[in-house]
Each structure stands twice: as C-alpha cells, then as structure tokens.
Amino acid sequence: MLRRGLIVCASSALLLQSARARTAAVSWPPLRHLSESSFYAERPTTPLSPPSLAGEAGDTIVRKISPTHWKEGGIVGAVVLGAFGIWFGNEICKETEAGNEEGCTARAVVGGAIGGGGLGFLIGALIGGQFPKHPPSAPAESN
C-alpha cells in the first residue's frame, strides 16, 4: 500500500512539472510596451481604494462631530439591565430543578450580570449617543 502511494505521488509530481513546462507565459498585448516601473508609479483607482483628498482641498468638507452622552447612557443602561439580569437569573434558578444544585445561584448571578450589563451598555450607549453635549456657558464678566 505504501509503495503504491509513493508511486502515485512521484508520478503526479512528474506530470505537474511537465504541465508547467508546456504552458507559455501570458502577456497582455496592450501592456507589452510598458515597463514594470510604470505599473508601480501610478495605481488606478478602484471602488475599494480610499479617496485621495490631496489635490481637492477646496472641495473637501470638514465634518465636525459634536460630543454626545454615549458613555453616560452606556453606564446607566449597564447598571439597570445588569441589576435586572441578576434578579432574573436568580428567579429562574429558584424556579427550576437546578435550584437545588450547589452553585446555581452564583452562575445565574454572574451570567445575568454579564449578559444584562453588556446588553444594557449597548442599548444605553445607542440612546445616549442621540443627545449632544452642550458646551459650558462662559461666565459673564463683571465690570
């Protein structure tokens, strides 16, 4: 069996080498007159290439992103849904047959806190991101 496997591998290697020798190099006729250095000098733009803004300085629009309350919303959401997750996990653990097992409550509390806290942070950050922060007002100068 080993001998047959070695024969098959050797013959396939020989066939692969002979197939490579028979194929001719492919050259695209319109590009024959160009040197390789011209290929690397200028790259054509593709739909996935980033836009170049160097030559179009007058046409660019500076986008100003104002700060929002996404962090505060995320923290509030994580605390609220994390607490709800702890309570919900504890109640589920009490009602099921696994409630008699040791460590069910600890697993439910940790799972509920992580799941509820993560989901709450995401939802709270999305909601808090809709409210812009207002710049602090300048104190009035007294004369």
Secondary structure by P-SEA (a helix, b strand, c coil): caaaaaaaaaaaaaaaaaaaaacccccccccccccaaaaaabbbbccccccccccccccbbbbbbcccaaaaaaaaaaaaaaaaaaaaaaaaaaacccccccaaaaaaaaaaaaaaaaaaaaaaaaaaaabbbbccccccccc
